[in-house]
C-alpha cells in the first residue's frame, strides 16, 4: 500500500479513493493530508485489522461500500450489508445516524468533485 500511495503522490494525483483500505494505520494521516478517501465495507464488523483502520480514520475521509456480493472469510458480503455497516460505523465513531449520513454524503460529493446540493 505504501508503494501505491507513493505512486499517487509522485504522479500528482489530486483525488483518489483507496478501495477497502486495510493498509498501514500510520499511512492514514498521509492519506488524509493528500485529500484522499478510503472505503470500508462489511469486513470490519468481523475482521480486527479492518476495524482498527476504521477506528483510526478521521470521519472526513471515510466512504462506505459493499463490494459484494462475494464470500470473504467464509462470509457473504453483499450490498444489503450497508445498513449494518453504517450503524456500526456510527457506534464505533460515536456519531448519530443523521449526522453520519451528512458526513458520508459530503465525503462522496468531495471525492467525486460534485457541487453541494444542500
N, C-alpha and C positions, 0 to 999 in steps of 0.2 A: 504494500500500500504506500509506503514511503516513496518508492520509485514512481508510482502513478501520480502522486501528489507533486513530486518534483517536475515531472513532465508537464503537468498542467501549469505550474508556475513558470517554468522555462519557456513555454510557448505562449505566455501572457494570456492565458485563458481567463476571460472576465467572469464567466458564470459556469458553474459545474454542480452537478448533483451526484454525490458518491452513493451509488446504489447499495442498499443493505450494508452500510458501513459497519464493520466489526474489526477494524484495524486497530492500531495502537492508540490507546487513550491519550497519550501525550501529543498526538497529532491533531486532536480536536481543536485546540486553540489556534493552530495554524490554519485549519480548515475554516474556522470562523473568521480569522483575520483576513483570509483571502476572499471572503464574501461567498463562500461555497455552502452547499447544503448537504445533509446526509438524510438517508431514508432509514426507517425502521419498519420491520414487519413482525408478524406474529411470533417469530422465533425468540424474541426477547422475553416472552412470557415463560419459557421453559429453559432457556439457554443463558447461563450466568454471564458469559463473556459479552453477549449482545445486550443484556440488561445493564451491565457496567457502562457500556458506551452510552446508552440512553440516560443513565443517571448523571453522567459527566457532561453530556452535551447541553449547551445552552438552548433554551426554547426557540430562539430566533434562527436556528439552523436546522430544525427538525421538520421533516416531511414524513407522512405515512404512506405506506404502500403494502399491497398484498402479495405481489409476485407469485400469485397462485393461479391455478392450483397445481400443486405438486407435493410430493412427500419429502419431508426433511426430518431426519432423526426419528423415523417411524411415525411421523405426524403429518396429516394432510394440512397444508397451508392453502387457504383459499380466500377470495375476496370477501366472503361473508364474515371473516375474522376481523375485519377492520373495526367494527363497533367494539369488540372486546379489546383490541389493541388500543384504541382511542381511550377507552375508560381506564385501562391500565396505565397508559401514559399520564393521564390526569392524576391518578392515585400516586404514582411514583414522583411526579413533579409537584404535587400539591396544588394543582390548578383546577378550578371549576370547569366543567364541560363547556359551558357557553364561552368562557374566556379562551379555552384551548381551541375551540372551533375558529375563533377570530385569529388566533396566532397561526394556526395551520393555513388558513386562507391567506393571511398576509404573507407568510413564507412562500406559499405557492405563487402568489402574484409576483413577488420579488424574484423568485427562481426563474420564472418564465417571462420576466420583464413585462408584466401586464399592468395596465393602468388600473389604479384602485377604483372600484365601483362605488363603495360606500365609505 
